[in-house]
Amino acid sequence: MKIPLDYLCVKTGVLCPRCQRLVDTGVVGDYEVDVMRALLDLEERPDFKFLKTAKYVKTLRLDGMYVLILETKDPNLRPRDLGRLGRALSDKLRVRTRVINKVGGDIRELAKQLMYPARVTGVNTLWLPDGSIEHIVRVPKADLRYLPMKTTSLEEILSQITGMNVRIRIEY
């Protein structure tokens, strides 16, 4: 697995000057070191072989939950594998964890992974008069109870992942 810090620093927990500088400047959060250590431990298990070719992107912490973003181009990777990885990380870190595969960066696919088991009925693009663009993710009202966290938190996470302004609209 490719991670932004040195393997030895993450495994031992003692950071070299380069890794410590990355943590001090905020490029890598201090909680992310624990997440990377857990990922490296899980990488050795046979049911998480896809982690060998994966690239660690970022972990976002919001509402007492971690959203882990990976990039992997493994064609055999199923959403079930990411769910199993999220449960294993939740057990290790003792924090609810959701794992997202960010290959392609399609807003609809990222929203489906983040909001599962709630359905995403569509994504609209809204061009505003000031020249900015806003993406609207539509979710049925019946699936509102299935969302893993508040809609404002989901909007913030999707905006951070994609780098675009994203809103969630509940359809009646």
RAHUVEN-V179196 format. One line per field, one symbol per residue. psi: psi as a letter, one per 30 degrees, with the letter a starting at -180 (. if undefined). Layout:
psi->???
//
This chain:
psi->kklflkeeeeeffjkleeeeeeeefgeklfffeeeeeeeeefffkffhfffeglkkdlkkjkhgkkjkkljkgjfgklfeeeeeeeeeeeeefhkkkkkkjikegkeeeeeeeefkgkkjflkkkjjlfgflkkkjkkkkefgeffkfaleeeeeeeeeeefgljklkkkk.
//
